[in-house]
Amino acid sequence: MPELTAEGILDSSPRMDLETRFKFGCGPGMACFNSCCRDVSILLSPYDVLRLKNALRMDSSEFLEKYTLTMRSQDKQIPVVLLRMDEQTRKCPLVRESGCSVYAHRPWACRMYPLGMAEPKGPNAAAGRFYFLVEEQLCKGHGAGREHSVREWIESQKLDPFDQMQAPFLELMSHPGWDAAEPMSQEKLAMYFMSLYDLDRFRRFVMETRFLELFEVDETRREAIATDDEELLELAIDWLAYSLFHEKRMKLKTQVVVHEPSGMGMSSASQSPG
């Protein structure tokens, strides 16, 4: 079995495309049921956090505090969010004996299992996206159940909305601006984390500060972000592209003048008199 590291996957895993077929089954009748939900690192995307905090009817700040760990990525040194395992049992805190308590809203990584996905970069980029099987000794589902193509598995796990919502985030994360020599300031790191993951707090930032006075946001979008978390997340990504990398995703109102550069494009902006 190939080592489950980036190098091990790229070097050793049989590469699967959308039409490759595999046999896999999972359910309460399996001896290993729920075993894959223990002692595992589950990286949460902003959309994963959005879905989970809403499924649990929690404020985003409360959800992040109770159910997640925040670390720094090795390459860009920016915050990444992981699902926190129970300290005693090392089990996912959202799993019960009967299975996942938030199954309809489970994260992308849980939906994909037992598949993984890789998109080689640099000299391997020409190979493009491919899929691979995550084969762990504890899992008895390989070779059980019915046969699926990779495409059929993705469709059955209802991954489309996750992929659609994740695409703008991945585009932001691949921006060449991350390779700048200067590390991101603590102010920018805090804004990055709040905007993407702490959505309820970001909504308060947008609605209760001068944000909407300073930036052009059409009426339809203003109404949507008041209640629609998906629309709010899209605004957050546009805001970060603008404030971090000066992408023209946001536009200052014409009566606003910027006196000098600032960390996130707010403190230096003010309305000109008349």
Buried (B, 14 or more C-beta within 10 A) or exposed (E): EBEBEEEEBBEEBEBBEEEBEBEBBBEEEBEEBBBBBBEBEBBBBBBBBBBBBBBBEBBBBEBBEEBBEEEEEEEEEBBBBBBBBEEEEEBBBBBEEEBBBBEEBBBBBBBBBBBBBBEBEEEEEEEEEBBBBBEBEEBBBBEBEEEBBBBBBBEEBEBEEBEEBBEBBEEBBEEEEBEEEEEBEEEBBBBBBBBBBBBBBBBEBBEEEEBBEBBEBEEEBBEBBEEEBBBBBBBBBBBBBBBBBEBEBBEBEEEBEEEEEEBBBBEEBBEEEE
